[in-house]
Amino acid sequence: MNTDCRTTLTATIGGHVLCAWQPVRGVVWVQTRDPWHARRLGQREDGRLVVRGVGGGYLKTFEFRRSLAWAARLMKRYLADETTTNEGLGRAACPVVKRGPGRGWRQRTGPKRHLNCLDGPL
């Protein structure tokens, strides 16, 4: 995402899902194609809905009396909320177990099979 906010008027920052531009000094428009982001932007008291479109896909544009730098920080925060904290670390480490016949749970001694922590008994 381009965060250089010393751009000319109408220069766009962001991507396909969430973007922003300054139509005039002191006013920034933030546009989204995601209903979740639209709901969050619509709940803010410092902005208003200026464009709503449904032809060719979901689209809402909100106006804020702020700077383009503020919009860049807002978009960075909104897009960071889309990923979970430990997403980059992969799956949680789960114990390798096997259900023995009539003996309950025990450590597996054969080839390892990793289970999803949310899975129930085999």
N, C-alpha and C positions, 0 to 999 in steps of 0.2 A: 504494500500500500504506500503510495506517495504521501509523505507527511510534510513536505516542504510547503509551508503555509504562506510563503512570500510570493505566491503565484498571482497571475493576473485574475481579474474578475472573470467569472464563468469557468475557470479551470476546475476540473473535477478531480476529487480524491476518492479513493476507495475502490470497491469492486462491483461485481454484478449484483450481489445480494444487498449490500449497504454502501451507499456513496453519498457524497456531499459536494456542494459548490456554493459560491457566493454570487447571487445575482446582482447585489449592490453592496456597498460597504456597510458593515454592521449587521447584515442579515445573511443567514446561512440556511440553505435548504438541504434537508437530509432525506434521501429517498431510499425506500426498502422494497424488496420483493418477498420478504419473509413476514408472515402474519405475526410471529412471535416478537420480532423487532418492532413491527408497527404498533402492537399493543403496548410495548414499553414506551415508545416514543409518544403515543397518544395519552399516556398517563402523566406525562410531564406537564407541569403547570406553566412552564415558560415557553411553550410552543403551541402551534395550531396546525391543523390539517389544511393543506392548500390544494392538493391534487389527489384524486382517487381514480384509479383505472383498473378495469378488469379485462379489457380486450387484449388477448394475447398473453395473459398471465396477471398475477396479483401485483399491484403496484400502489404504494401510498407515498406521498411527499409531504414533509412537515417543514414549517418555517420557524426559525428561532432567531431572536435578536442577539446574536452572538458572533464570535469570530470563526474563521475557518480552522484556526488552531484548536479551538474548543471542540469543534465537530470531529477533528482528527482524534482527539483524546477520547471523546464519547464513543466513536466507532471502534477504537482499539479496545476499550473496556467491554463493549457489547460483543465484539467478536471473540474476545478472550473468554467470556462467559459461556461460549458454545462448547469449549473443551473442558473436560474434567481435570482436576488437579493432577492425578496420577496417570492420565491417559498415555503419556509417552513411556511409562515404565512397563507396560504390558500387563499381563494377567497376574493376579496375586499368587504367591507361592502356596500351593496346597499340598498336604501330605499325600504320599502315594500309599494307597490302601487297597485291600482286597477283602471281600467278605468270604470267610471260610465256611464250609458247610457245617452248620450247627455250632460253630465256635464264635460267632459274632465277628467284630472287626478285628483285624490283625495286620501287621506290616506285611507287605507283599515281598516275596523272595524271588519271584520270576522276573520276566521283562517288565520294565516300568510302564505304567499307564498313568498319565497325569489327568486328574479330574478337575472339572470346573468347580470352584468352591460352592457354587449355588446348586450343584447337582445333588440329588439324594443318593440313597444306596444303589449299588449296581444290581 
